Amino acid sequence: MALPDWTVCLLGVAASICGGFCIYRLLRSPARSSWKRGVVADLMARTEKPLFWIAYSLYTRTKLGYMFYKRQMRKAREKYPTGHSKTEPTTINGIKIIPLPILSDNYSYVIIDTASDLAVVVDPADPRSVQSCLEEEGVTLEAILCTHKHWDHSGGNRALKRHHSSCRVYGNAMDNIPGLTHPLTDKDVIDVGTRLQFRAFYTPGHTVGHMIYLLDGRTFGGPSSLFSGDLLFLSGCGRMFEGTASTMLSSLDIVGSLKEDTLLWPGHEYAEDNLLFAAEVEPGNVVREQKLQWVLQQRGQRLCTSPSTLEEEKQYNPFLRSHALDLHHALGLQQNQDEDWTSYRARVLEELRRRKDIYKGR
């Protein structure tokens, strides 16, 4: 049974106060500093996971999470008045995709059919940025496609819905999407006008109701585009907050089954850090090294690194390479005699995610 919001809040506050008080007393005690450091480190190691899950529950299930998101949005607007990255629209046969750099490293995407001036937005976490783009382009917002419930992806849904009363809000009901009007299930199709057709895929793992959206390129004679939220990034994947490695592997395999010329539009600008991590686990990957050098040039000028293609990702993204023997050797893993191939790949993915979660970068 779920705890009431106020109970979760009190537990979180109590845990934080108690933990902080214990650490304070340890640091103030006259004992030898090396002993204190060891005890504090051990205490943090023991409490890191429980405290994290308390914080995660507060973020996703209470108003405190929304307040935190609003604070982060204000800080990001002050720090990056024109966005954290410089972006350029991509136009293919009259379909225009505009990446909007929001918060500290997120991307929202405005997709426009320039023939009809109809627009769709993916993950509009900063409604002001999205609204400015819509007004500048002179288009009508028809639909919001929300990948998952986290505020840095869903926080602007209700505000935009108030501005655009006929706008439809799509997402998975299991994720409690703010402002949801049209719940989706796996492989549902969303039509906006005659040339914007999206297929939703159910991809749990990061959250229990995570969805990704594939813009079908056949309707306008171009490559398809995948808006992957926090499932897949350039050379990375999302953390498994609400799923197992097996669940995440199944979701990533959905991406792996799509056409290789599909353009990947992820939810965050994590390319540099992800490629540096990939260098740790696959140092001999030449394609990855070439991509890293390009990304370093881009990020040196604060330029957006999206899109990549799925063909590229399959060559250097370790989270799409759980089948690769070179990666297995680099991780020091081998398949057990009584272990089926899918279970082994899930174990490879779990080890990759574990290493990425503790990776400190260069």
N, C-alpha and C positions, 0 to 999 in steps of 0.2 A: 504494500500500500504506500502511495506517495505521501510524504510528509507535507503539511501545510507550508506555504511560503514563509510565514513568519517563523515557524519552527526551524526550517532550514537556515534562515537568516541568523537566528539566535545561535544555532550550533556553529555556524561559520564564524561569527563574531567571538563566541566563547573560545573556540579552538585557536583563533588568531591571538587573542589576549593571553591565553594560557601558554601558548607556544612562545610568544614574545617575552613573557615574564620569566619563563624558565631559562631562556637564552640569556636574558639580562642578568639574572642571578648568577649564572655560570660565569659570565664575563666579568662580573664585579667581585667574584670570590677571590681569595688570596692564593688559590692553588696555582701550581706551575702553569705557564701559558701553553706549553706544548700539550699538557694533559687537557686543558680547557678546550684547545682547538680540536683535539681528538673527540672529546665528548660532544662538542657542538656539531662537528661533522657527522658523528654517528646519529645524533638526534635528528639532524636535518635529513639524513638518509632514510631514517625510519619514518619520518612524518611527511616527507615530500609528496608521496603518492596520495595518502589520505587528505592532506591539505589541498592538493591539487583538485581532487574530486569534489571537495567542498566548494572550492572556488568555481569549478566548472558548473556545479549545480546552481550556484548563485547567479552565474552569468546567463545560463540558459533558461532558468525556471522562475526567476524573480524579477521585480522591477529594478533591483540593484544592477542587474546586467544591462538593462536599457539605459540606466543613468550613466553607467561606465561607458557604454558606446557613445552616448551623446557627448560626454566629456572628451573622449578620444577624437570625435569628429571636430569639436571646437579647436582642440590643440592642433590637429592636422591642418585645418583651414588657416590657422595662424602661421604654422611652420611652412606650409606649402600653398601659398595663395593661388598658384596656378597649377597645382598638382605635383605629386612626387616625381613624375616622369613626363618627358615630352613625347607626345603621341601624334601619329598621323592616321587619318582614316584610310581604309582600304575599300576601293570600289571595284566591283566585278559585275559587269553587264547591268549596271543600274542598281545593284544592291550595295549599299554603303554600310560599312561596319566601323563604328567610332569607339575606340577604347577610351574610357574616362578614368584617369588616375585619381582615386579617392582615398581618404584616410591616409595611413602611412605607407601602404604598399598594395592596396586592393585595386582591382579594376572592375568597373561596371562597363557594360557594352550596350550601345544604342545601335540597333539594326534598322535601316531605313530602306524601303522600296521607293526610290526616287521618282518612279513613274506615277505612283499613287499618293506619295507623301504620307504613307502610313508607317508607323514606327513601333518597334518592340524594344524593351529594355531588359537586360539580364542583370539581376542582383543590384538593384539601385540603392545602395547603402547611404549615399549622400543625395537626398532628393533635390537640394538646391543646385548641385552640379548637373544632375540629369535634366531638371527643368530649364536651366540656362541653355543646355544643348538643344533641347526640343524647340525652344523659342528661336534660337539662332538658325536652326535648320528649317523652321516653319512647317513642322510636321505634327501629325496627330498621333498621340500615344494610344495604341490599341490594346497592348498586353504587356504585363510584367511576368517574366519567367524567373522564378526564384529557385535556386539550386538547393538551399537548405536554410535552416532556422537561425543560424548564428547571426547576431545583430549586424556584423560587418558585411553581411550579404542581404539581409532582409529589412534592415532598419528604416529604409525609406518607403516601404510599400504603402503604408497607410497615408502618409503625407501626399504622395503622388496620386493615390486613389481619390483623395479629397479634391485635388486640382483637376482630375480627369475622371469624372464620375462614371463614364461608360467603359473605362479601362478594366480589363479582366486580369485577375491576379492568379497565376498558376503555380502549383507546387504540390508536394506530397502532404496529405493530411496527417500522416504519422509524425511529421516534423513540426506541427503547430505553427505553420507559416503565418506571420502577421498579415491580416487583411485578405486572407485566402478566399477567393470566390469560386475557383474552378479546380477542385482536387484532381490529381492525376494518378494514374497507375502506369505500370511498365508498358512502353511502346505506344502510348497514346499520341495522337497527332494533333497539332495545333496549327490551324490555318489563319493567316492574317492577310486579307486580300487574296490575290491570285498567285503571287510569286514568293511569299514568305510562308514556308511550310516547315515546321519543326517537329521532330519526333523526340519524345521524352523517354529516357531510359532510367530505370530504377537501379541506383548504384549505392547501396548502403555500405557502411564501413566507417566513414568519417562521422556521419550521423546516421540515425536509424532510418531516416526518410530521404536521404540525399538523392537528387535527380541531376542528370546532365541533359543537355539539349543539343540536338543535331539539326542544323539548318540544311535542308536538302538542296544541294546545288543543281540538281536536275531541272528544277523549276525555272532557273534563270541561266542555265548553260555554263555553270562554273563549278569549282570544287565545293564540296560540302564544308561546313564550319562547325566545330564542336566547341560548345561553351561548357567547360568542365568543372566550374566552381572550385571546390576544394578536393575533388577526386584526384585530378592529375594536373601537374604543373610542368613547365619546361624542366626536364631532367629530375622530376620529383613527384611525390604523391602526398596526399593529406594524411594527417595523423589519424590513427584508428581510435577515435574517442568512443564510438558506440558500436563497435563491431570487432570481430576476430580477424586474424590474418586470412583465414579461409574465405570469409565474407568479402574482404577487400580484394583478394585475388580474383574472385568471381566478377567483381565490379570492374577491375582493371582488364580482365579478359574480354569484357564487352567492348571496351575501347580498342583492344587489340584486334578485334574482328572487323573493325571499320576500314574503309578504303584508305590506302596509304597516303593519298594526296589530300586527305582531310586536313584542314587548317585547325590548329589547336589554339583556343583563346582561354587561358586559365584565369582563375580568380585572384591571383596574387603575382607580384613581381619578385619571384624568388630565384630567378635564373642563375645569378652569379653564385649564391651560396649552394644551390643544388648541384651545380656543375663542379664546384670545388669538392663537395662531398663525394660525387661520383668519381673524382680523380683518386680519392682515398681507397675506394673499393675496386675500381678498375683502372689502375694507373696506365695500363698499356693500350687503352682504347683511343685510337688515333682520331676517330670521328669526334669523340667527346672533347679531345684537346683542341681540335679546330673550332668547334662550337664555343668552347670556353674563351678562346682568344677573341672571337667575334663579340661575345657577350661583354667581355671586359672593355672592349672599345666602346660598345653601346652605353654601358653603365658609366663609363668615364665621362660621358656627355649627358648623363641622365636620360638616355633614350630608352623607350619601351623595347622589350625584347620579343614581343608577340607580334604575329603568330609564328609558331614553328609548324611542322607537319608531323603527322603520325609516322611517316616513313623515317624522318629524322629521329623522333623519340625512340623508336624501336632499336635504333643503333647505339644510343648513348644514355637513355634513361634507365638506370638500374632497376627501377620498380616495374618496368615493362620487360625486363630481361631475366626473370626468375627461372627461365629455362636454360640460360646460357652457362655452359660448362666452365668457361673462363671465370665467370663471376662466382660460381660454386667454389672453385679452387682458391680464388682470392679471399673468400669468406671462411675457408677452411671447413667446408661442409661437404658431405657426401650422402647419397641416398642409402637408407637402411634396407636390409634385405626384405623386411616385411612391410615396407613403406611404399604406398602407391605414389605415382608420379605427381598427382595433384597435391597430395598431402606434403610431399617433399617440397614442391614449389611454394606452398604456403609457409613452410618452415623457413625457406630462403627469404621470403618476403618479410616474415616476422623478424628475422635477424637483421635485415636491411633497415627496417623501420626502427628497431631498437638502437642500432648504431647512429641512425640519423637523429633520433631524439636526444642523444647525448653529445652529438657533434658540436664542437665549439667554433668551427670555422678557422680561418687562418689569420 
